[in-house]
Amino acid sequence: MRSLWQFIVALARELGDEAAYARHLRARGVPPSGAEWRKFSDEKMRGKYSRAKCC
């Protein structure tokens, strides 16, 4: 039962970008901040919306 709960929490963190943000911070070696969250969000949105869509 405990492992199921851990899986659910990990899934929620992935869906909510919390885990991705933590990886972003670790990769850059910076502390969490509002400015860093903005950089993370901008990079994510730029990547998502810069890809051309067909038809």
Steps between C-alpha positions, in 0.01 A plus 500: 500500500784735582667450161170578328478827691861586410421432135193724511697783662782465244248503216333813637838673523578414139161618378532823696855574374638488855740216416608662174567827682709316761707341219540846342635640828740209553631521143580869537607488863274787605260546792125521440368850438229682315743608230625145451144368477435761229805384303388139534146582387618712209732223376223244525244713319748607233577136428136402497371776274797545267445162332305539180172316477377353182144503376 
